[in-house]
Amino acid sequence: MQIMGILNVTPDSFSDGGRLADEQAAIAAGIALHEAGAAIIDVGGESTRPGAAPVPLQEELRRTIPVVDGLVRAGVPVSIDTMKAEVMRRALAAGATMLNDVSALAGDPESLAVAAASEARIVLMHMPGTPQTMQELAHYADPLAEVMAALAARIAACEAAGIARARIIADPGIGFGKGLEHNLAILRRLDAFHSLGVPLLLGASRKSLIPAIAGPAPAADRLPGSLALALHAATMGAAWVRVHDVAATRQALAVWQAVQAA
């Protein structure tokens, strides 16, 4: 399983907002995450926490593109975490090789065309509505089946736009428009997502389901729960895990893999 390292260059992300607002600090942090074991660094300039306000295009570009450029120049593989086609376009031009879109390329009418014109891998995440509305839309009769169906529809839309299935990665969107029981229902049957025919990514690092299960803990103190979720993802055959704590996750996975191989 490969590790995607989270690099938020935002003032308001739920876990580390404001910590890396300085361009050079962000580049140095991304290089460190790569050296610690992240196969790719996911640069995000717009918070997608519940209720987060949208960021104007020029501000998101200002936050992200210099960091993408700096990391690529340092030889670090980069993913851009955005819902905006122009940010995707500019990040790809700067050398990004993966697009990570929480709207599954549905948030901007130009996103499918930008993705199709590139050779980048694409992460399609499930989220009902937008970050502003998603928790109001957290209503499911069968969370697993409904999330899988929504992702299958977006994969089909990508293929219709000329994006090869081999370039697509699916993310069930833990915490995005889902309550605790919805998240648990999805996590318990995470292996069912293999039926989509694309690699699976799990992004559950430091999320609120951890204190909801284990008791109050600020985001920075959720490493044990995050590692438990990463190891669960490995057990379920996920190809990627998206995390804040790269070195600890790499160590946990190395031990898990060694034990599995014994």
N, C-alpha and C positions, 0 to 999 in steps of 0.2 A: 504494500500500500504506500502511496506517495503522499507527502505532506505539502499542503498549500499554506504558506505563512501569511497571516493577516497584517496588513500595513495600512492603518487608517490615518489619513492626513486630513482629519476633520476636527472641528472644535467640540462636537457634540455626540460622538459615537458612545454607545452605552457603556463600553468597557474602558476605552483608552482615549476618548475624545480630548483633543487639545495637547496631548503629550508630544505629538510629532508635527506640529504646525510649521516648524522651521524646515525648509527644504533640505538643507544639508544634514540635519538631524534625522530626517526621514530616510534619506538615501543611506546614511550610515546604519540605521536600524534595519533597513531592508537587506543590506549586505550581510549584517550579522545574522539575520534570520536564515539567509541562504547558507552561510557557513555552518550554521547550527544544524542544518539538515533539511531545510525546505527545498523542494524541487522547483517551486515557483513562488513568487511573491505577488500577492493580490493587493493592488493599490486601489484604495477607495477614497473618493473625495466628497461623498454625500452620505450622511448617516441614513440608514434604513431601519433604525429602531422604531418601535410603535409610536406613531404620532409625530415623527420627525418632519420638519418643514422642508419642502423642496429647495434645492440649491440652484441659483441661476447658472446658466451654461458657462458664462465667462468665469465665474468664480470657481466652478468645478474644474474647468480647464487650468486655471491658475494654480490650483492646489495640486493637481495630479500630473500634468504633462512634464514639468521639469523633473519630477521625481522618477517617472517612468524613464525619461531620457537618461538621467543620471545612473539609474540601476542598469539599464541596458548597456551603457558605456562601460560599466564595471563588470560586464559579463554575467549579469544576473537575469535569469528568465523571469518575465513579468506577465501578470494577468491584470486586466483593468476591470474593476468592479464598478459598473455604471449602468444606468438605464437610458443614457442619452447617445444617439447615433453619432453625433459630432465628437463626443468624447471618445467613443470607440474608434472613430476614423483617425483622430489625432494620435491616440495611443498606439494604434497599429502602425502609423507612419513613424512613430518614435521607436518602434521595435517590439511592442507587446506581442505575445504569441497566443494569448488566451483572452477570451471575452467572458466575463462572469456577470450575468444579468439577472437580478432578482425578479424581473418581470418576464423572464423567458423570451426575450426579444419581442415582447408585445407592448412595451411602454412607449415606444417611439416608432412611428410609421416607417421610418427609414432604416431601422435597425436590422431587419432581415436582409435588406439589400447590401448594407455595409458588411455584414457577416458573410454573406454569400460571395462577395467580391474578394474576400480575404482567404487565407489558408489557415486561419487561427482555429484552435479548438474552442468550443463554446459550451459554457455551463448554463443549462436551463434550470432555473429554480422555480418551485411552485410557491405562489403567493396570491391569495385572492385580493383583488382590488389594488390598493396602493399602501405604502407605509402609513399614510394618514387614516385609511379606512379598514385595513386588513383585520384588526381585532374585532371590529363590528361585524365582520363577515365570517367569523369563526363558527360556522354552523355546518355540521356534517352528519348524515345518517350513517355513513361508512367511511371514515377518514382515509383509510388505506386505499380503498377502491376508487374514491373520488380524486385523491391526489394523483394516483397512478393514471387515471383516465385523463386528467388535465395535462399531465406531462406527456402522455402519448399523443395528445392533440397538438401540443407545441412541437414535438419531434416531427410529426407529420407536416406541420406548417413549414418547418425548416427544410424538410426534404422537398416540399413543393416549391420552395424558393431557390432550390439548387444547392442546398447545404448537405453534404454527404453525411449519412448517419455515423460514419466512422469518426467524424469530428466532434460529435455531440457527447456531453456528459450530463447526467441528470442529478438534480439535488432536490430532495423532498421538501426543503424549506422548513426545517424545525424552528418553531417559534414564530413563524411568519403567518399570521392569520390562523393560529392554532392554539387551543388551550392545552393544559397539562395532559388530559386524557387523550386528546387527539395526537399529541406528540408521542405519548407512550404507545398508542395503538400502532403508529407508523414505525417506531423504533423496534417494537417486538417482532414485526414482520418485515424488517428492512430488506431481507433477502428476496422478498417478492418483487422488488423493483428490478431485479435482473431480467424479468420477463419483458422489460422495455427494449432490451437488446442493445443497451448502451452502458458504458461504465457509470458507476454510482459515486457521488461525492456526498459526504456528510459534513455539515457545518453546524456543530452544536456547542462549540467552545464557549465556556463561561456564560451560557444562556440561562435564562430565569427558571427553566425547569429544574436546574440543579438545586437552588435553594427551596423551590417548591416541593421537592422530594426530600431533601436532606436537612432542611432548616436554614434560617437566615444566614447569608454570607454575601458580602459585597463582591462585585464582579472579579476583583483582583484575587479573591480568596477561593475561587472555584476550580482550582487546578485539579484536585482529586476527582471531582465529578467529571471534569472535562476529559481526564485520562480514561475514566471508566467508559465514557461514551466513545472515545476513539478506539479503545480495545473492542468494544461491542461492534463498532463498524467493521473492524478487521475480521472479527469472527463471522460477520454476515457477508463478507466478501466485497466490501466497498473498495474501490480503486483509489479513492482520494479521501483525505480528511483535512478540513480547513480549520486551522487552529491559531491561537495567539501564542501559546507556549511551545515553541518548536522543539527546543532541546529536550525538554521533559517528555514530550510526545515521542520523539525519535527514540529516546532511551526505553520508554515503555514498550514501544512496538518492537524494538530489537530483541528485548527479553521475551516478549510474547511469541515472536516468530521463531526464536531459538527453541523454546519449549515445544512449540507445535511441530517442529522438525525432528524433535528427539524421538 
